[in-house]
């Protein structure tokens, strides 16, 4: 493969995806600038106790708070699975460290800070630089950013979008909500349980954040009622171990007297509806004449979740898949992008990439998978990771990682209250740490305590 000249690359966002993209791009010899609107690396892992003025987070004029972390959040994956493949997420000693296998959010931020320091990435990050517009002009990418209110236009060969997808809330569409008198809030603006003390709360959703938040609130609320699309039984049921928490089918309607009616036939007069209903992909800065669109939360067309066929390889996306272990996916996507930009890895033609995308969409349609699930690759993430690894010339996913992810997923469903602190996969942990020692001896990570 003929090697091409190094490229100047703008990376948008200094969260986990942006940091690993910066590392891999620089390893391939490219010149990298990372644009970060905040004053720290870490992206969504930077906890901010401030919430937005609009509790639903849908007012376009609101001052946006980037993070969606709640104070009690712990990872729902063990650190062995969660970390980058080339920089193991091991427990470290220190006053501000959390040695648990399923640590709190602060430990994840410390890990990303460690990663930044280990590979000297801080010098690539331009803090306080919010990207306002990205567009093509004369075959080059123009990037307009602002710092201290001053606009700056710069020219780059390529752009990698790593701005995350936990900032723009999706809201449940329920008849009557516009006249329902109680408080509505999205989990994006949930931080602590105290404001819900002695309240009757209806929580919509059954994802990881919903599972955590409902239990967090149940400790202080009068009642917690969970509305989930996955529940088809028409009889509401009390959750085991909780005297004040019930599981329902989805909400049928809301009414002006404060009543909420569920599809199971039950009705509750509630004080709060909390939407744990996910987020929208949002790229307000991207001006590419509909070459890339967001349609019902499908970002597309994208070849293998990364490259728009008509703009590849000079525009790419990192970190769109969800219901996955995100850090390893971001790492492999970044290796792929960096290798393609250097000419070490080749892409199919634009037509071939578009045909692959269309075939993928047909497969989703034939399987009855909604469009807004396009980037939910949880069941096939390791197949996807191994495809990326093959393209990049990397080894496939470790067997212990696959098994540990599967065991954790099973335990989370069976023991939602205790899976973070009770496990029986010590053999897998031992295998992981053996790999970590080998990784460290090869110079890919620092395992010092």
C-alpha positions as CSV (number, residue, x, y, z in Angstrom):
1,X,0.0,0.0,0.0
2,X,1.4,3.4,-1.0
3,X,1.8,5.7,2.0
4,X,0.4,9.2,1.4
5,X,1.5,12.4,3.1
6,X,0.4,13.1,6.7
7,X,-2.8,15.1,7.0
8,X,-3.9,17.9,9.2
9,X,-6.9,16.6,11.1
10,X,-9.5,18.4,13.2
11,X,-10.9,16.2,16.0
12,X,-14.2,17.5,17.5
13,X,-14.5,16.7,21.2
14,X,-12.0,15.6,23.9
15,X,-14.1,12.8,25.4
16,X,-13.0,9.2,25.3
17,X,-13.6,9.0,21.5
18,X,-11.7,12.3,20.8
19,X,-8.7,11.3,23.0
20,X,-8.2,7.9,21.4
21,X,-8.7,9.3,17.9
22,X,-6.0,11.9,18.7
23,X,-3.6,9.2,19.9
24,X,-4.2,6.9,16.9
25,X,-4.0,9.8,14.4
26,X,-0.7,11.0,15.8
27,X,0.7,7.5,15.8
28,X,0.1,7.4,12.1
29,X,2.0,10.7,11.7
30,X,-0.9,13.1,11.2
31,X,-1.1,16.6,12.6
32,X,-3.9,16.8,15.1
33,X,-5.9,19.6,16.8
34,X,-8.7,18.5,19.2
35,X,-11.4,21.1,19.7
36,X,-13.0,21.0,23.2
37,X,-15.6,23.5,24.3
38,X,-15.1,22.7,28.0
39,X,-12.0,23.2,30.1
40,X,-11.2,19.5,30.8
41,X,-10.8,16.3,28.9
42,X,-13.4,13.6,29.5
43,X,-16.5,14.7,27.7
44,X,-19.6,13.2,29.2
45,X,-17.5,11.8,32.1
46,X,-16.9,15.3,33.5
47,X,-19.6,15.6,36.2
48,X,-21.4,18.9,36.3
49,X,-23.9,19.5,39.2
50,X,-25.5,22.3,37.2
51,X,-28.6,21.5,35.3
52,X,-30.2,23.2,32.4
53,X,-32.9,25.9,32.7
54,X,-35.3,23.7,30.7
55,X,-35.6,20.5,32.7
56,X,-36.7,18.6,29.5
57,X,-33.7,19.9,27.6
58,X,-35.6,20.7,24.5
59,X,-35.5,24.5,24.4
60,X,-33.0,25.3,21.6
61,X,-32.2,28.6,23.2
62,X,-31.2,27.1,26.6
63,X,-27.6,27.2,27.8
64,X,-26.5,23.6,27.2
65,X,-24.9,21.5,29.9
66,X,-22.8,18.8,28.1
67,X,-22.7,16.1,30.8
68,X,-25.6,13.8,31.7
69,X,-24.0,12.2,34.8
70,X,-25.9,11.8,38.0
71,X,-24.0,11.9,41.3
72,X,-24.6,8.2,42.2
73,X,-23.6,6.8,38.8
74,X,-21.4,3.7,38.7
75,X,-20.3,1.9,35.6
76,X,-22.5,-1.0,34.5
77,X,-19.5,-2.7,33.0
78,X,-16.5,-4.0,35.0
79,X,-13.3,-1.9,34.4
80,X,-11.6,-4.8,32.7
81,X,-14.2,-4.8,29.9
82,X,-14.6,-1.0,29.8
83,X,-11.0,0.1,29.2
84,X,-9.1,0.6,26.0
85,X,-7.5,-2.5,24.7
86,X,-4.0,-0.9,24.7
87,X,-4.4,1.0,28.0
88,X,-6.0,-1.3,30.6
89,X,-8.3,0.2,33.2
90,X,-6.7,-1.1,36.3
91,X,-7.3,-0.1,39.9
92,X,-4.8,2.5,41.2
93,X,-4.0,3.8,44.7
94,X,-4.6,7.4,45.5
95,X,-6.8,9.7,47.6
96,X,-9.3,10.3,44.8
97,X,-9.2,6.8,43.3
98,X,-12.1,4.3,43.3
99,X,-10.7,0.7,43.3
100,X,-14.0,-1.1,42.7
101,X,-14.5,-3.2,39.6
102,X,-17.6,-1.2,38.8
103,X,-16.3,2.3,39.8
104,X,-18.1,5.6,40.1
105,X,-18.0,8.1,37.3
106,X,-15.1,10.0,38.9
107,X,-12.8,7.0,38.5
108,X,-13.6,6.9,34.8
109,X,-12.6,10.5,34.5
110,X,-9.4,9.8,36.4
111,X,-8.7,7.0,33.9
112,X,-9.2,9.3,30.9
113,X,-6.9,11.8,32.6
114,X,-4.3,9.0,33.1
115,X,-4.6,8.1,29.4
116,X,-4.2,11.8,28.4
117,X,-1.0,12.1,30.5
118,X,0.4,8.7,29.5
119,X,0.4,9.6,25.8
120,X,0.9,13.4,26.0
121,X,-2.5,14.2,24.5
122,X,-3.1,17.4,26.4
123,X,-0.8,19.3,24.1
124,X,-3.2,18.5,21.2
125,X,-6.3,19.8,22.9
126,X,-7.6,23.3,22.5
127,X,-9.8,24.0,25.4
128,X,-12.7,26.5,25.4
129,X,-12.9,26.1,21.6
130,X,-16.5,25.4,20.5
131,X,-16.9,24.3,16.9
132,X,-19.6,26.4,15.3
133,X,-19.4,25.3,11.6
134,X,-17.6,22.6,9.5
135,X,-17.9,22.8,5.7
136,X,-16.0,21.9,2.5
137,X,-14.5,24.6,0.5
138,X,-12.0,24.1,-2.4
139,X,-11.5,20.5,-1.5
140,X,-10.5,21.3,2.1
141,X,-12.4,21.3,5.3
142,X,-13.0,24.7,6.9
143,X,-13.6,24.7,10.7
144,X,-15.0,27.7,12.4
145,X,-14.6,27.8,16.2
146,X,-15.0,30.4,18.9
147,X,-12.9,31.0,21.9
148,X,-13.8,33.9,24.3
149,X,-16.4,34.9,21.8
150,X,-13.9,35.4,19.0
151,X,-14.5,33.4,15.8
152,X,-11.6,31.6,14.1
153,X,-11.7,29.9,10.7
154,X,-9.0,27.3,9.9
155,X,-8.4,24.8,7.1
156,X,-7.9,21.1,7.6
157,X,-7.5,18.0,5.4
158,X,-9.8,15.9,7.4
159,X,-12.4,16.1,10.2
160,X,-13.2,13.4,12.8
161,X,-16.4,14.0,14.7
162,X,-16.3,12.8,18.3
163,X,-18.8,15.0,20.0
164,X,-20.7,12.3,21.8
165,X,-24.4,11.7,22.0
166,X,-25.6,12.3,25.5
167,X,-26.6,15.9,25.4
168,X,-29.8,16.3,23.2
169,X,-32.7,14.5,25.0
170,X,-35.3,12.4,23.3
171,X,-38.8,12.8,24.9
172,X,-41.6,10.3,25.0
173,X,-44.6,11.3,22.8
174,X,-47.7,10.7,25.0
175,X,-51.1,12.1,24.4
176,X,-52.1,14.8,26.9
177,X,-48.6,15.6,28.2
178,X,-48.9,19.2,27.0
179,X,-51.7,19.8,29.5
180,X,-50.5,17.6,32.3
181,X,-49.7,19.9,35.3
182,X,-46.8,18.1,37.0
183,X,-43.0,18.5,36.6
184,X,-41.5,16.9,33.6
185,X,-37.7,16.3,33.5
186,X,-35.3,14.3,31.3
187,X,-32.6,12.2,32.9
188,X,-30.1,14.5,31.3
189,X,-31.0,16.9,34.0
190,X,-31.1,14.4,36.9
191,X,-28.3,14.7,39.4
192,X,-29.5,13.8,42.9
193,X,-32.6,12.2,44.5
194,X,-33.4,14.9,47.1
195,X,-35.7,17.0,45.0
196,X,-38.0,14.0,44.6
197,X,-38.5,13.4,48.3
198,X,-42.1,12.4,49.2
199,X,-43.1,12.7,45.5
200,X,-45.0,10.3,43.3
201,X,-42.7,9.8,40.4
202,X,-43.4,8.1,37.0
203,X,-40.2,7.1,35.3
204,X,-40.3,6.3,31.6
205,X,-37.7,3.8,30.3
206,X,-35.9,0.6,31.0
207,X,-32.3,1.4,29.9
208,X,-29.3,1.4,32.2
209,X,-29.9,4.9,33.5
210,X,-33.5,4.2,34.1
211,X,-32.6,1.1,36.2
212,X,-30.2,3.2,38.3
213,X,-32.3,6.3,38.7
214,X,-35.5,4.5,39.7
215,X,-33.7,2.8,42.6
216,X,-31.9,6.0,43.5
217,X,-35.2,7.9,43.7
218,X,-37.0,5.1,45.5
219,X,-35.0,5.7,48.6
220,X,-36.7,9.1,49.2
221,X,-39.9,9.2,47.0
222,X,-43.3,8.3,48.2
223,X,-43.9,6.1,45.1
224,X,-42.0,5.2,41.9
225,X,-43.9,3.9,38.9
226,X,-41.8,2.6,36.0
227,X,-43.4,2.7,32.5
228,X,-41.6,0.4,30.0
229,X,-42.4,-0.5,26.4
230,X,-40.9,-3.9,27.1
231,X,-43.6,-4.8,29.6
232,X,-46.7,-6.4,27.9
233,X,-48.4,-7.9,31.0
234,X,-51.5,-5.8,31.6
235,X,-51.1,-6.1,35.4
236,X,-48.9,-3.8,37.2
237,X,-46.4,-5.4,39.6
238,X,-44.4,-4.4,42.6
239,X,-40.6,-4.8,42.1
240,X,-39.1,-7.3,44.4
241,X,-37.3,-5.8,47.4
242,X,-39.0,-2.4,47.1
243,X,-42.2,-1.5,48.9
244,X,-42.7,1.7,46.9
245,X,-41.8,0.8,43.3
246,X,-44.1,-0.7,40.6
247,X,-43.5,-1.8,37.0
248,X,-46.1,-0.9,34.4
249,X,-46.6,-1.2,30.7
250,X,-46.2,2.1,28.7
251,X,-48.2,5.2,29.4
252,X,-51.4,5.5,27.4
253,X,-52.3,9.1,28.2
254,X,-51.8,12.0,30.6
255,X,-54.6,14.3,31.8
256,X,-55.0,17.8,33.1
257,X,-56.0,16.7,36.6
258,X,-52.6,15.1,37.1
259,X,-53.6,11.6,36.3
260,X,-51.5,9.3,34.1
261,X,-53.1,6.2,32.6
262,X,-51.1,3.2,31.7
263,X,-51.8,0.6,29.0
264,X,-52.2,-2.0,31.7
265,X,-55.3,-0.2,32.8
266,X,-53.9,1.3,36.0
267,X,-53.9,5.0,36.7
268,X,-51.8,7.1,39.0
269,X,-52.0,10.7,40.1
270,X,-48.3,11.8,39.9
271,X,-46.1,14.8,40.8
272,X,-43.3,14.1,38.3
273,X,-42.7,12.4,35.0
274,X,-39.0,11.6,34.5
275,X,-38.1,10.7,30.9
276,X,-35.2,8.2,30.8
277,X,-35.8,7.9,27.1
278,X,-32.4,8.4,25.5
279,X,-30.8,11.0,23.3
280,X,-30.6,12.4,19.8
281,X,-27.5,12.4,17.6
282,X,-26.9,16.1,17.0
283,X,-24.4,17.8,14.7
284,X,-25.5,21.4,14.5
285,X,-22.1,22.5,13.3
286,X,-21.9,20.1,10.3
287,X,-22.7,21.8,7.0
288,X,-22.5,19.2,4.3
289,X,-25.6,19.8,2.2
290,X,-27.5,16.7,3.4
291,X,-24.6,14.4,2.4
292,X,-24.9,13.2,6.0
293,X,-28.3,13.5,7.8
294,X,-29.9,12.4,11.1
295,X,-33.3,10.8,10.3
296,X,-35.2,9.3,13.2
297,X,-31.9,9.1,15.0
298,X,-30.1,7.3,12.2
299,X,-26.9,9.1,11.2
300,X,-26.3,8.2,7.6
301,X,-25.4,7.0,5.2
302,X,-22.3,5.7,7.0
303,X,-20.1,2.8,5.9
304,X,-19.6,0.5,8.9
305,X,-20.9,3.3,11.3
306,X,-17.9,5.5,10.5
307,X,-17.4,6.9,6.9
308,X,-20.0,8.8,4.8
309,X,-19.4,7.2,1.4
310,X,-19.4,10.4,-0.6
311,X,-17.0,12.2,1.8
312,X,-14.8,9.3,2.9
313,X,-12.1,9.2,4.1
314,X,-11.9,12.9,4.9
315,X,-15.0,13.0,7.2
316,X,-15.5,10.3,9.8
317,X,-17.4,9.6,13.0
318,X,-16.2,7.9,16.2
319,X,-18.4,6.5,18.9
320,X,-21.9,6.4,17.4
321,X,-22.7,2.7,18.4
322,X,-24.6,2.2,21.7
323,X,-25.4,-0.7,24.0
324,X,-21.8,-1.5,23.7
325,X,-18.5,-1.3,25.6
326,X,-17.7,2.1,24.0
327,X,-14.0,2.6,24.7
328,X,-12.7,-0.4,22.8
329,X,-15.0,0.4,19.8
330,X,-13.8,4.0,19.7
331,X,-10.2,2.7,19.8
332,X,-10.6,0.4,16.9
333,X,-12.6,2.9,14.9
334,X,-9.8,5.4,15.4
335,X,-7.1,3.0,14.3
336,X,-9.1,2.3,11.2
337,X,-9.6,6.0,10.4
338,X,-5.9,6.8,11.1
339,X,-4.8,4.0,8.9
340,X,-7.1,4.9,6.0
341,X,-6.0,8.6,6.2
342,X,-2.3,7.5,6.0
343,X,-2.9,5.2,3.1
344,X,-1.9,2.1,5.0
345,X,-5.5,0.8,5.0
346,X,-7.8,1.0,1.9
347,X,-11.5,1.6,1.6
348,X,-13.9,0.3,-1.1
349,X,-15.1,2.7,-3.7
350,X,-17.9,5.2,-2.8
351,X,-20.4,3.1,-4.8
352,X,-19.3,-0.1,-3.0
353,X,-19.6,1.6,0.4
354,X,-23.0,2.9,-0.5
355,X,-24.2,-0.5,-1.6
356,X,-23.0,-2.0,1.7
357,X,-24.9,0.7,3.6
358,X,-28.1,0.0,1.7
359,X,-27.7,-3.7,2.2
360,X,-27.3,-3.1,5.9
361,X,-30.5,-1.0,6.0
362,X,-32.4,-3.7,4.1
363,X,-31.3,-6.2,6.7
364,X,-32.5,-4.0,9.5
365,X,-35.9,-3.5,7.7
366,X,-36.3,-7.3,7.1
367,X,-35.6,-8.0,10.8
368,X,-38.2,-5.4,11.9
369,X,-35.6,-3.3,13.6
370,X,-36.7,0.4,13.8
371,X,-34.6,3.0,12.1
372,X,-33.7,4.7,15.4
373,X,-32.0,1.4,16.4
374,X,-29.5,1.7,13.5
375,X,-26.6,2.3,15.9
376,X,-27.6,-0.2,18.5
377,X,-25.1,-3.0,17.8
378,X,-25.0,-4.5,21.2
379,X,-25.6,-8.1,20.1
380,X,-23.0,-7.9,17.3
381,X,-20.4,-5.6,18.8
382,X,-17.6,-8.2,19.0
383,X,-18.2,-9.3,15.5
384,X,-18.0,-5.6,14.5
385,X,-14.9,-5.0,16.6
386,X,-13.2,-8.0,15.1
387,X,-14.0,-6.8,11.6
388,X,-12.4,-3.5,12.4
389,X,-9.4,-5.3,14.0
390,X,-8.9,-7.3,10.8
391,X,-9.0,-4.1,8.7
392,X,-6.4,-2.5,11.0
393,X,-4.1,-5.6,11.3
394,X,-4.9,-6.0,15.0
395,X,-5.6,-9.1,17.0
396,X,-9.3,-9.9,17.5
397,X,-11.2,-9.3,20.8
398,X,-10.0,-11.3,23.7
399,X,-12.2,-14.3,24.7
400,X,-12.2,-13.2,28.3
401,X,-13.6,-9.8,27.3
402,X,-16.4,-11.4,25.3
403,X,-17.3,-13.8,28.1
404,X,-17.0,-11.2,30.8
405,X,-19.3,-8.8,28.9
406,X,-21.8,-11.6,28.4
407,X,-21.7,-12.7,32.1
408,X,-22.1,-9.1,33.2
409,X,-25.1,-8.5,30.9
410,X,-26.8,-11.7,32.3
411,X,-26.0,-10.7,35.9
412,X,-27.3,-7.2,35.4
413,X,-30.7,-8.6,34.4
414,X,-30.9,-11.2,37.0
415,X,-29.5,-9.2,40.0
416,X,-29.9,-5.5,39.2
417,X,-29.4,-4.6,42.8
418,X,-26.2,-6.4,43.5
419,X,-24.4,-7.4,40.3
420,X,-21.8,-4.6,40.7
421,X,-20.6,-6.0,44.0
422,X,-21.2,-9.8,43.6
423,X,-19.7,-11.8,40.8
424,X,-18.1,-15.2,40.2
425,X,-15.9,-14.6,37.2
426,X,-12.5,-14.6,39.0
427,X,-11.0,-16.9,36.3
428,X,-11.9,-14.3,33.6
429,X,-10.4,-11.6,35.8
430,X,-7.2,-13.5,36.1
431,X,-7.0,-14.0,32.4
432,X,-7.6,-10.3,31.8
433,X,-4.9,-9.3,34.2
434,X,-2.5,-11.7,32.5
435,X,-3.2,-9.9,29.2
436,X,-2.8,-6.6,30.9
437,X,0.7,-7.5,32.1
438,X,1.6,-8.5,28.6
439,X,0.2,-5.3,27.3
440,X,2.3,-3.3,29.7
441,X,5.5,-5.2,28.9
442,X,4.9,-4.3,25.2
443,X,4.9,-0.6,26.1
444,X,1.2,0.0,25.5
445,X,0.1,0.9,29.0
446,X,1.1,1.7,32.5
447,X,0.0,-0.7,35.2
448,X,1.7,1.1,38.1
449,X,-0.4,1.2,41.3
